[in-house]
Amino acid sequence: CVKNLLRASRSRRILETNQSLYAQYDLLLLENFFLERLYPLYDANVSIIKSVVASDERNIVELDKKIKAVASIASTSDFKELMSLFKRVANIIKDMNPSLDLKVDVTLLQEDAEKNLFDAFSAVQNNNTFASYEERLDALFGLAPQLADFFDNVMVNAEDETIKANRKNLIALIYM
């Protein structure tokens, strides 16, 4: 979900539509040309801009909002701790296909920590009143206590493959 928040792409379709109007039109080269022009526009760490650009967002207005939101959150005192926690999630789910339709079977949630994480994530996911990307990211990063509790009290790599997959899906939904 964190990753999906940064994803979208109507501008890419515009480039693809116009591609046929030009003799030799390298879409990727043109797209990268435009994206490289963003870096000097922001007083933000280059890795922040790269992470937002890597999300596949191509709408310039949305890119601007997302870069500013991530940069704002990155300037907080607890950002390193949050990144450490989410890096752990990324490492666990690194082999998962992000295009999968991930589902969590609530009947397979066994531990209180995984039930609490699922409930907290569902509340954030179902909240449609976020006024900005920053508010939504704040809410997702606000899941850190439940996520830390999950890692402290739940064995993600359970022997039962169904439970293991369900637990990985839960944390993947938060991350993707």
Secondary structure as UniProt FT lines:
FT   HELIX           2..5
FT   HELIX           10..19
FT   TURN            20..21
FT   HELIX           27..36
FT   TURN            37..38
FT   HELIX           39..41
FT   HELIX           46..53
FT   TURN            54..56
FT   HELIX           60..74
FT   TURN            77..78
FT   HELIX           79..93
FT   TURN            94..95
FT   TURN            98..99
FT   HELIX           106..108
FT   HELIX           112..125
FT   HELIX           133..141
FT   TURN            142..143
FT   HELIX           144..153
FT   HELIX           161..175
//
